[in-house]
Amino acid sequence: MITLVTNHGDIVIELFEETAPISSENFRRYVEDGFYNGTVFHRVIPNFMIQGGGHLADMSRKETRGPIKNEAANGEKNRRGTLAMARTGEVDSATSQFFINLSDNEFLNHGGRDYGYAVFGRVVGGMDVVDKIAAVATGRSGGHQDVPVDAVTIVDARIDD
């Protein structure tokens, strides 16, 4: 298990290491390296998702390792409470950013509109915290939309198992 300690409460995550080994190992390495500490959930869209893992509160980006292979064809679905790798329009472009689905986002699954977004874990504790984050006021910042007005920070990310 991995715990994201945020300034809104704790989110406990189970990784899907068997069905998403590349994404799970990637996420775990970023946690072990302390990369997520001090990053923010920089994109919050109610009834859709909250995204984090790459920006600081001033919206500057942290330098990441190289991109990983997209595992969206692993059979896992973008359902409420699952975590998926964020990426650009390029299929194999995910690095450190991830999002937590706030609803069943079937259109993000493999074979939908495009290759899809790789689901690699799920929230097993603290979904109430995720919902609290989803309800924060948002605006524009640093050329980005849907940014929390008051930073939602990952204070600490740790491996509990």
Secondary structure, DSSP 8 states (H G I E B T S, - for coil): -EEEEETTEEEEEEE-TTT-HHHHHHHHHHHHTTTTTT-EEEEEETTTEEEEEEE-TTS-B----------GGGS----TTEEEE---SSTT---S-EEEESS--GGGSTTSSSS---EEEEEEE-HHHHHHHHTS-EEEETTEEEEESS--BEEEEEE--
